[in-house]
């Protein structure tokens, strides 16, 4: 690789270090990645809005700060992308919907402000399905986003644009969000690390309302360390989010060299109800057993949940039915919604308040069941997805529930969960291993993920795009 290509595949932590030591210029970094975006993005459609001029301007300011000896943040000069569901001041934020295709927020989301304060440079917005309501990534505003490992396959969703960008070298780090697996799913599909932190760890404000009780913001990265740095930066309470929680006393980066010796890890190939393909189970089981080789105690154990696939529709459908009222009556906007969204909100019109309450009760029951299970284990590992990435235009609403079958539960319990690359299929597609932690315990997830990354590194394996 030449120097420009080297820059595009460097981790955020390494870029920040080189920038601080004046071995790289923020302008050099931003221009290298923008050049790669120009080359690669037409093939995958990861970025849907670029902020080229402001990014270069920010890079020049970042360079001046280095030269003049100003205090630098942990992500100083590092490019980042923001999912198109997350508010960005003065930058179009479409939610992947024709209803919002001209919406320009007047303020940044809190997490965007915090990233900027840490020195990160926003390159643009990444694609998402309409309102994040599909586990693949296409919409009527920007079209299909493709998986860099195989352009006929989906990059997952709903943070598919974010994951496709990072996997393709179009920026080292990205922000996604996760209401039924939308960080872990694309991380699995694209061979990346992605973590849904504890519910409320990263405040959500301001937002387009929807799925308030199950949605988590979080990082998608090529390395575990980069995600830890991002989570340090983005976490902490904010007055705009009643669910936001305090920042841990200790940095998440302090856990990435702790190893897994002494940890008790449960391996479940099915959570008691989900069905994965034999190849996926074989890859993930081998990855799970690797933790035993590193000093953890690993045994097969199952929480034995009932299948929670009916729960997301209750939350998502009801929330979005009310959220869409800002555009007028549901009858007047129905034809502007994707058929999947239409079906979800139409079903919600038939629900009663007691149906919603029953879902909230079930949410609490799941949390209690998981809490009891984690009295015996530090971590639970499962396949992230039941099968390799589906076709890019996959559009089976019943099948969507199968795609996210391993992911839904921890959205309802709120506890942290991540996906790491467990391996690749015989035809070269990534397979993710989900790591679920105890409530409020992202630290142990970072321990295990970093130990696996060191023993079975994945970052040097890159998609065949060039």
Order of alpha helices (4+ residues) and beta strands (2+ residues): alpha-alpha-alpha-beta-alpha-beta-alpha-beta-beta-beta-beta-beta-alpha-beta-alpha-beta-beta-alpha-beta-alpha-beta-alpha-alpha-alpha-alpha-beta-alpha-alpha-beta-beta-alpha
